[in-house]
Amino acid sequence: MKKSVIYLGAALVAFANVSMASNHNFAVKNQIEVTNFFSSPLNVAISKGDVESVKKFIEYGADVNKISEDMSPLMVAARYNKVEIIKILLASGAKPNDKNEKGYTALKYAELSKADDCIAILKDLK
């Protein structure tokens, strides 16, 4: 008796899955949706605090002023309080007074994040 109940339950689950799958409309769309919301590899390395990768990206020609997801690399470093990376970016030509679409600078992101060490460095540049 136990075996028949188990087999009946397994069959019921299998048929339920098949019937649920057949109720869905699986139409294939021939469209590719393009979004501009991706973070540059340099910004990802900065947010993780990976100093060696940041140095390599800069060495291989990454633009230290390129805006990605409405933030420059310097803004990302300021937001996450990455002091050593801020020094590297500034030495590589990062522009501390550049603004994004919101009108924020790297200093503003440091202030919003209460990143005191970064605030001190960026205020000295003004």
Phi, psi and omega in degrees: 000318180300318182296319180294325178292319179295314179296319179296318178295317179296318179295319179299316178296317181297314180292327178295318179295319180294317182291325178292321180292326182285343179279348181272145178262109183261072179272136179267127179264138179264043180236145174244124180268125182253128175237154179258018183260083173217151181263139179292153178303326178296315180295324178294315179298321179295313182297331177277347181079023182275088186298318182296318178294321178300315179299319180295315179301317180293318179300323181272008171101017178295140180282116183282359178242007183286129178279130177222125186055042177063023177221136174279164177304323179294323177295320179296314180298320179293320181297321183261012175057048180261083187298312182299320180291323177300317179298319179295315181296317179296320178293337181266005175103015178294141182262110185289341183262003176295145180243151175266190182297333178280349183087013181270145173254177177298322178299320179297318178296322177295319179293319179296327181270358182056042180269083188301320180297317180291322178302315181300316181294314185287330176290328178294339182280342183283000000 
